[in-house]
Amino acid sequence: MKLGIQSLNRVFATSITPGFASGFAGKFSKVSPILCRDFTSTHRSLMEDDYEKELTSIREIEKGLTKDDKNRLTRIRNIGVSAHIDSGKTTFTERVLFYTGRIKAIHEVRGRDNVGAKMDSMDLEREKGITIQSAATYCSWDKKSEDGSVTPYHFNLIDTPGHIDFTIEVERALRVLDGAVLVVCAVSGVQSQTMTVERQMRRYNVPRITFINKMDRMGADPWNAIDQINKKLKTAAAALQVPIGAEKDLAGVVNIITRQALYNEGPQGENIVVKEIPEELKELVEEKRELLIQTLADVDDVIAELYIEEIEPTVKQIKDAIRRSTIARRFSPVLMGSALANRSVQHVLDAVCDYLPNPGEILNTGLDISKEEAPVNLVPYYKSPFVGLAFKLEEGRFGQLTYVRVYQGRLKKGQYIFNVKTGKKTKLSRLVRMHSEEMEEVDEVGPGEICATFGVDCSSGDTFTDGELQYTMSSMYVPDPVISLAITPDSKDGVNFSKAINRFQKEDPTFRVNFDAESKETIISGMGELHLEIYVERMRREYNVKCTTGLPQVSYRETISASHEFDYTHKKQSGGAGQYARIIGTMAPLENKNLFEHHVVGGKIPEGYLNACEKGFHIACEKGPIIGHKVLGCEMVINDGTTHIVDSSEYAFRICTEYAFKEAFLASQPQILEPIMEVTITAPIEFQGNVLGLMNKRMANIVDTEMGPEEFTIVSDCALASMFGFASVLRASTQGKGEFSLEFKDYAPVSPNVQKELIAEHEKKLKEKK
């Protein structure tokens, strides 16, 4: 009798005898009892998996693929490299480019030759040793099969930043990629930004393989890292390899699927030599192989059937199961090595070919504007009408450089394309493939490819077609800014300052600029201190505009904590037609959003006037009555009102709503909300007392503490206002060895004394302007 996951519940409920049960328990007691979980929850999670819903559509699309389409798509991989800051993403990408023959020499991120890694093309990136902008490239990898045959694969690769301040770069890269390599540090394991990146991958349904890097470092523990991936990321993961040697003696890995020892030899680890498994590792290899099969049995029906029948799966069956479950986003295969020590990077490239999907195995959808935004599936057919997405903008030497992912059809040099949002028609004069900051001209790009072009006036997230279709792609998630600075150019060169501001806003949706009419100041907002610091420095270097920044401004929110009924009449007579409007209703608190409703019956207020009331409500929410910040968590309901046959107008009702809002808001126990950040700090263990003292001083709420062999990690919730300047304080307290990240979590009410101070400060500013 063959058993799959779907039938396990029924079998266990009706067919298990006491003897079979004891034998079954005995078989699985040696290793972690993955299959002894609650099969009801496993069955339910599989049935509810989003991928199952996509699979039917993917199968239908595959039927329409021509032989040429299949051959071309099968050998394409669109992948990103993502991780926590300093996990070795860019170092890993440098090795990928070297082993694929894309570059002739390896340069380090902070190398002594002052050249820097290829993908860190900005001077600021090379100086600071961090990735600021995602960088795209392409390369080819010749994958060798067990039978000795070689299959060429084409990779479109994007290296993304690890710092939370530049999270939009990760966001838009994952929006257009089909798979990803998640790099995890073997010493630190899963860190704060690892979890953020993993959430982003889930948001865009991106399958991933995991590479445990820095295996040559002291304290490296890949098994602890895999355990954290399972527990913290809640992703089924198991190792495909066992390391040969440890720390500085790392020599290679054992492939536990094929039971082969793979050594890296040569001056830069470029030669892979297959040998017998060392005797001392054979038992560990078999144990980890059994664990891999058990984990796969929990996520794949074919392996589950074999496992229940006590049949050992073949190498092909294991590889096929890993591929199916990885693409279905139920499993993440784990490889290990060291990019800096040139160990085992080539195996990751093989895994990308074996386990990550090609563009034809991922369902991409759009909206058909001509049919009231009905959902449509985009098909990666070469001869279909063109549909592409502009996902990233850069200012290049020849003007705006627009990165485009082609979803269906083809893009040709000299072709006309249409911006679906604006209706603008543009002729493509140049089409290039990017290799970091370098460009290589191409004449044509097919579906599933990534390219760049010049001379296209658009914004990030715009959809392009060839004019035959009115399809638009869904936009990417853009987080709200959490910090603001007042900025003033030192010189009178306002033209260059305006150019810089406009360009940076267009390139980065999380970088916002507005002019405060009250303070007469230009306010820039972003994701953190480093984010804004980088843009101020880029203004100086790229536009020769030195700027002075004021104290950071926190993006407070205003809300109410009680309900209030209002009855407001706006009446103004100034000769001729006057203004008259009266509205009656209630103001009430609402969680995390603003809402306007009306329950007016009998036509007492015409529909046009009610629309004006809604407009007045949203205007009033932009600038709260207490300290002039945005309003959050407020519901306004208009139940009744009166009009005047001559003096009433849309303008009168809009003004009436704004005044009524202010009056009702102030009578509804108003509160000021401040952004609460999730702060993750990592530092050597000897500085734990210092760091805890810093956080206690800032009234932080410690959520979690994790001790490692050399470092500790503290996760806490802390008000953003108390975190300004924390980078320099942390460096001073940890001898420069501590690092931290901030991520917005929620809004919370400020204390009464802080609220009084903020109101008094706002009123003082208003008096000074009078």
N, C-alpha and C positions, 0 to 999 in steps of 0.2 A: 504493500500500500504506500503510495507516494503522498508525502505531506508537505504542505507549504505553510507559510505564516498564516494565511487566511483560514486554514483548517486546524491549526494547533489547538485553539480553544475547544473545538468540538471533540477532538481526540482526547485531550486531557480530561474533559468533563465526562466522557462516556466509555473510554477504552482503556484507561490505565488500571491495571491490576496491582495489588500490593507488591507482588514480586517485581513487576516491570518498574514500578515507582522506585523501589529501593535500588534496582540496577541503574535506572536512569539517574538517580541522585548520585550514586557512586561514580558514574562516568564523568559527571560535571563538577565533582567536588574538588578536583585537583587544581583547576584554574578558576579565575573569577567567573562566577555563575551567571553569565550574561543571559543565557537562554532560560534561566530560572526566574526571570522577572515576571511581572504580571502581564500575561499575554493579552489580556483584554485591552490594556492601555497601549501596548505595542501595536496591536491590530488596529485600534482606533486611530493612532497617530499616522499609521501608514495610509489608512483609508482617507484621512483628511488632508494628506499631503498635497500641496498645491501642484506638485509636478504631475500627479496622476491626472489632474484636470487638463494640464497642458499636453499630455502625451498623445491624446487623440488628434489634436490639431497638428502636432508635429508629424505624426504618421501620415496624415492627409497631404501635408506639404511635401513630404519626401516622395510621395507617389508622382508628383509633377516634376521632379528634378530630372533633367536630362543626364545622359551618361557623362557629358563634359562637366556639367554642374557638380555632379557627385565627385568626380575625380579632383576637381579644383577645390571644393569645399573641404573634402576629407583631409587635405594637407594644410589647411589654414588653422592657426590658433591665435585668438586675440586674448592676450593675458596681461594682467597687472601684477606688480610686486608691491605688497603692502605689509606694514608691521608697525610696532611701537618704535618710537625714536631710538636711534642707536642700536637697532637689532641687526644691522648689516644689510639692509635692502640694496643700497647703492653699490656696496662692495660685491654683493651677489650678482647684481645686474652687470657690473664690470666684467666679472668672470664669464657670464653668459655671452657677452659680446666677444670676448677673447676666444672662447672655445668654439663659437660658431663662425669665427674668422672675420667678424665685423670690424674688430680693431686688431692692430698688430702687436700692441704692448699693453701691459696692465699698469694702471696708475691708481694710487690709493686716494681715498677721500681726504686724508690729511697727510699726504705723502711728502717726503723731503724734496722731491724733484720740482715741487711747486706747479705741477701740471694739473693735478686733481683728476677725479673720476670723470669719464666721458659724459655721463648723464647729468652731472652738476656743472652746467655750462655758465651759470651766472657767477660773476666775481664774488658776490656776497655769499653764495653757496659754498664756494671753495674756501673763503676766509673763515666762515663760521662752522664749516664741517657738517652742515645740515642741508637737506633738500627743501627748497622753498616752493618751486614750481614742479608740477609733474612734467616729465620729459618722455617723448615718444621716440621709438626707433623700430626698425624691423631687421630681421636676420633670418638665416636659413640654418636648419639643423638636419644632418643626415643621420637618421636613426637606423641602427643596425639591429636586425632581428636575430633570433636564435639560429635560424638556418643560414645566416651569413649575408642575406640580402640587405640592401640599403634603400630606405625610403626617404626622399627629401621632404621636409616640412618647412612651411613659411610662418614665422612668428611676427605678429605686431605686438610690440612690448611697450608698456608704460610703467615707468618708475615713479612712485608717488611719495609725497612727504610723509614723515612719521609724526610730526608735531601737530597737536590738536588745533593750533592757530591756523593751520593751512588745510583744514579738513575738507574745504570745498574742492581742493585739487583731487583728493581721494574720491569724493562724491561724484564728480563729473567723469572721472576715469572709469569707475565701476559702472556708471550708467551705460557705457557703450562697450564694455568688455564682456566676453563670454565665459571667462574663467580667471582664476587668480592663484598666485602663490603667496600664502601667508607665512611670513618669516617670523620665527619665534626664537628668542635667545635661550640657549641650553642652560644658562646659569640662572637667569631671572625668571624664565618661564612666561606664563601669560601675564601681561602687564596691562595697565589702564587703557592705553591706546590700542592694544591688541583687541580688547573687548569692543572698543568703539568701531574699529575697522571691521570686525566680524559682524557687528550690527548693520553696518553699511552694506556688507556683502549680502546679508539676508534681505535687506530692503530691496535690492535689485536682483535677487535670485541668482547670485553668482556662485557657481560651484568652485571649490577650492582644494588644492593640495597644500600640505603643510611641510615646510622645511625647517628643521631645528638646526639653527646656525650656531657658530661659536663653540663647536664641540671640542676645540683644542684648548679652551680656557680652563683654568683651575676651578673646580666646583661644578663642572658641567654635569647635568643629570637629565638625560633625555626622557627617562621613564617618568620622572616627576612632571616634566613639561607635558607629556602625553596625558597624564592623569589630570592635570589642570585644564587641558583642552576639553576633556570629557566632562569635567565637573563645572568649570567656570563658563566655558563657551557653550556647554550643553550640546556638544556635537560628538557623535560617535566617531572615534578616531583610533587607529591602531598602527603600529610601526610596520613598515615593509622591509626594514633593515635593522641590523645590529652592528654597532661600531666595532672596528678592530683596533684595539689600543685605546688609550684614554688620554685626554688633555694633550700635552706636547708630543705624546707618542702615537697620536691618531694616525693610522696608516691607510685606512679605507673602511669599507663596510661589507657586511655579508648580506646578500639578497636572500631573504628568508623564503621567498616564493620559489625561486629556482635552486636554492641551497648552493649558492656560489659565493666565494670570497672575491671581492673586487678591490684591488689595490690601485692607488694613484701613484704613478711613477713619472719621472721626468722632472726637469727643473721647475716647472709650473703645474705639475700634476696633470699634464695633458694626456698621458698614456694610461689607459685602463688595462690592467693585467688581471686575468682570471686565474685563481689558484684554489687549492683545496681549503676547506674551512679549518681554521686552527682547532686543535683537539679540545682546548679549554672552553671554546665557544659553542660546541655542538649541542650541548644540553640546553643552553640558553636560546639558541636558534630554534630548536624544536618547541620549546615552551612558548616563545613569542609567535611562532607559526600557528600553534594551536589557538593562541589568543586571537590572532588575526582571523582565523576561520570562524571562531565563535562570534566575534564581533560582526563579521559579514553575514553569518547565519541570522543575526538579529535584524538585519536591514535588507536582506536579499532572499527571495523565495527559493531560488535554485540551490543556493548553498544550504539553506535551512532544510530542504528535502534530503540532500546528501548527508547532512550532519545527523539528522534524526535516524536515517537508515545506516549510519556508521560507515559511510563510504567516504574515503579520502578524495577530495576534489583534485582534479588535475591542475597543472600550471595554467592552462588556458581558461579553465572554469573559474579559477581564482581571479585572474586578470579581468575576465569579462564581468565578474561580479563587482570588482572594485570600480570598473568603468561605469556600470549601470548605477550603482549606488552613489557614486560621486556626482555624476550628472544629475541624478535625482535629488541631490543636496541632502542625502541622509547620512553620508559618510565622508570623512576626509582622510585619505592615505597620508601617512607621515614618513618623510625621509629625513636623513640627518647627515651632517658633515660640517665643514668649515670653509666659508668662502675665502677668508683671509689666508688660510693655510692651503688653499687650492685642493680641497678634499671633497669629492663626491658631488660637485655641482652638475656634472654631466648626467648623473642619474636623474636629477630633477627634470632636465630637458627631456629625457626619455619618458618620464612619468607624465609630463605635460602632453606629449604625443599620445601616450597610452590611455590616460584617464580623464583628461579635460575635453570638453565638447568642441566640435567644430561649429561654425556659424549656422549650419543646417540642422543642428541638434538642439538649438535654443529657440524658444518661441518669443518673437518680438511682435508687439502689437502697436497699433496706432488708432487714431480716431478719424473717421471720414466726415469732414465738415459738410460736404454736400448732402449727407444723409443724417443731419442733426447729431453729429459726433457719434455715430454708431461705431462700436469697436470693430476693427479689422485686423486680420493677421498679415504681417509683412512676410513675403516669400522671397527667399534668396535666389531667385531665378535670374540668370544673366540677361534674358530678353524681356523681362518685366519692365514697366515704367519705373523710372528712377525715383527713389525716396532716400533721403539722407538727413542726418542730424548734425548741426554745428554745435559741438560740445565744448570747445575751448577756443579762446581768442588770445592772440599775442601781437604785440607791436614789433614787426620785423623790419629789416633793412629796406624792404620795398613796400612798406605800408602794413595794413592789418593782415595778419596771418590767421586764417580760419581753419581749424581742424574739423574734419568731417568724417563721420562713420557712415559708410554706404550700407543700407539695409536691403534694398532690392534694386535691380537694374544695374546700370553702369554709369560711370561719370567719365566724360571724355573731354580732352582739351579742345576748346573752341565751342563747347556745348552751351546752350542757354539753360539756366536754372531759375526757378521761381521761389521766392521767399513766401511761404504760405501765410505767414502772419501779416506781412506788409504788402504782399502782392508785387513786390519789385522783381523785375526781370534783369538778370546779370549774365554776361558772357564770360566764360572761364578762359582767361588768357593764359594762365599757368596752372599746372597741376604738379604737386611735388609729394614725395615721400620724405618724412623727417627722420634724421639720424641725430638726435639731440638738437644742437643748433644748426647743424648742416642740412642741406636740402639736395635731393636728387630728383631731377625732372622725370616725369612719366607722361605718357600720352593717354592712358586709360586705366581706370580702377574698377574692379568688379564688385559684386555683392559680398559682404562680409569683410571688406577691407577698410583700412583707415588711411586717410591721406590729408593733405592740406592744400589750400589755395589762397590766392591773393585777389584783392579788388572786390571782395564781396562785403557789402554793407549789411551787417546783421548783428544780432545780440547772441550771447551764449544761450543755447537751448532752442534756437530757431530751427524749423524743419524746412527742407528744400525738396522740391519735386521738379520734374521736367515739364510741368504744365498740364499733363494728362490727368493727374490725380489731385485731389484736395485733401490729402492726408496730413495729419499733424501728430507728432510724437508727444507723449506725456513729458512734462518738465521734470527736472531733477529736484531733489529736496535741498532747500537752501536754509540753513539755520539762521536765526536772528542774531545780530551783533550783541555783544555783552559788555563792551567797553567803548567809551568815547573820549576824544581829546579835542580841545580847542587848538586850532593851528593857524599860524600867521606867517606868511612869507617875509623874510628879513629884507629882501630887496623889493623894488617896485615893479619887478618883472611879473606882472599879473598874467600875461599871455602864456608864458611857459608853465606857470602854476596851474592855470585853468586846463591847459593841455594835459598835464600830468594827472590831475584829478579826474578828468573825463576819461582818459585812457584806462586808469586803474579801476575805475568803477565799471567800465565795460568789460574788462578782463576778469574781474573778481566780483561776483554777486554778493559776497559777504562784506565787501568794503563799501561803506555808505558815506555819503557826504551831504550835509545840509547846511543852510545858512540860517542862523538864529536871528530873527528880525529884532528881538528885544536886546540881546547882548551885542549885536552887530559882529558876531564871530562866526567863522567857518568851523563846523564841527565834523570831525571824521570819526567813524565808528567801525569797529571790527571785532575779531574773535579773541583778541588778547593783546597784551602789551607788546609781545614780540611781533605780532602781525602788523600793528601800526608802526612800530619802530622800523621795520623793514621798508614799509612804503615811504616813510619820511626820508630814510637813507637813499632810497631809489630816486626820489625827487632831486636830491642833492647831486647824485652821480649822473643820472641820465638826462636831467633837465637843467642842471646847474642852478637849482633853486634851493637856497638854505631856508629852513623853516624853524620857527620857535613853537614849541607845543606847551599848552597850559596843563593844569592839573587834570588828571583823568576824570571824566564824568560818568557816573554810574547810570545805566538805563533803568531808572526806577519806573514803577507802574503805580497808578492810583486806582483804588477800588472802594467799594462800599461794603458795610457789614450788616446793614439793616434795610428793611423796605420802607418806602415812603410814598404816600399818595400826593399827587400834585394837581393843581388847577391853575393854569397860568394863562393870562391874557396879555397879548402884545398889542398895544394901541398907540399909534403915532399919527398926529395931524400936523401937516406943515404947509397947508394951502393947497388946494386942488385935491387929487386923490391921495388918501392917507394909507396907513398900514393897519390892518386888523387881523388878528388870529387868536383863537382860544383853543387850548388843548387840555384834556383831562385824562389822567391815567395813573399808573404806578411805576415806581422805580424799585428794582429788587436786585439783590446780588445773584450772580451766576458764576459757575466755576469755569475759570480759564478761557472765557470768550465773551465777546459782546454780542448782544442780540436786540434787534428792534422788531417789534410786532405791533399790529393794530387790530382791534376788534370793533371797529366802528361799523354800525349797521344803519340802514335807512338813508344812506347818502348824505349824512350830516356834514361830513368832510369829503369833498371830491377826491378821486383816486390820485389826480395830479398833485393835489396839496399834500396827500399822505406820502407820496414819493419824495416831495420836498422835505417833509418831516424826517424821513429816513436819512436823507442827505445831511440834514442839520445834526442828526444824532451822530453820524460818523465823523462829521467835522468836529463836534464837541469832544468826541473820544480821542481825537488826535492830540488835544492839549487839555489836560485835566485842570479843574478849578483850584486845586490845592498848591501844587508846585510847578504846574505847566508840563508835566510828563504825560505820556499816553495813559489812557484808561483801559483797565482790563477787568473782566468779570462783572459786567453790568448789563442788566436787561431793562429796557424801557418799553412799556406797553401803553398805547393810547387807546382809551375806551370810548371817548366822547369828545365833543368840541362844537364850536359854532363858527360860522363864517359871516362876512358882511358882503352884501351884493355888489358893492362898489370897491371897498377898501381892501378886501382879501385878495391875496396873490400867493404864488408859490414862494416868492421871496419872503413875504410876511410870515408864512408858516415855517419856513426854514429858520428865520431869526427867532421866532417864538419857541421853536424846539430847542435851540441852543441855550436860550435864557432859562427855559423850564428845566432843562438838563442840569444846568449849573445850580439852580436853586434847590432842586430835589436832591442832587448829589451831596451838597453841603449839609442837607438835613437827614442824610441816611448813614450817619456815623462813618465818615470817610476814613480810609486807611491808606498808608503808603506801603507799597510792596517793594522789596529789594531782591535782586537776583541772587539765588543761592547756588554756589558752584560745588561740584564734586571735585575735591582736591586729592590728587594721588601723589604721594611723595615717596621717593626711593633714595636711600642713602646707606652708607656703611653702618654696621650695627653699633659701632662705638659712639655714633652721634644720635642714637635714638632719644636719649634724654633731652638733648638740645632741641630736636625737632618737635618733640611732644610739648616742650615749653613754649616754642613759637606758636604752635596751634592753639594751646590753651589761652595764650595771651590774646589771640584773635577770636576767642569764644567759639571755637570750632567744635562740632560734634563728631567725635571719632566713631566711624562706622565699622572699620575692620583693620586689623593689624596682622601682617603675615611676616614670619621670620624665615629668612633663607640662610644658607651656610655663611654668607659674607655680608648680605644686605638685608634690610628690612623694608617693608612697604606699608605705609599708612594711608588708608582711605578715609576721608572726612568730608563733612558738609560744612561749608563756611561762606559767610557773606562776601560778595565780590568787593565791596567797599573796603574791607579789611585786608585784602590781598594785594593792593597796589604796592609796588616796590618789593614784593616778597622775594623775587628772584635774587636780588643783591643780598638781602638778609639771610636767605637760605645758604647762599654761597659762603658768606662770612661764617656761618654757624657750622658748616660741614667741610671747611677747608676746600671749597670748590667741588666737592665730590657728590653733593646732593642734586637731584633733579626733581622737577614736579610738573604736573600738567593740570590744567583747569578745564572743566567741561560743564556747561550750563545744565542745571538739574531742574530747578523750579523757582517760583517766586514765593516769598514768605513775608509777613508783616514785619516792619521795623519796630523797634521798641518805642514806647511813648515819648521818651526823652529825645531820641533821635528824630522822631517825627516833628516834634516841636522845633528842634534846631533847623531842620530842613525847611519848614514853613517860614520860620523867622528869617532865614537866609534868602528865601525867595521874595518875601515881602520887602526886605532891605534893597534887593536888586531893583525891584519895581519902583521904589521911592527914589532911588538914585537916578533913574531914567526920566523922572518927571521934572 
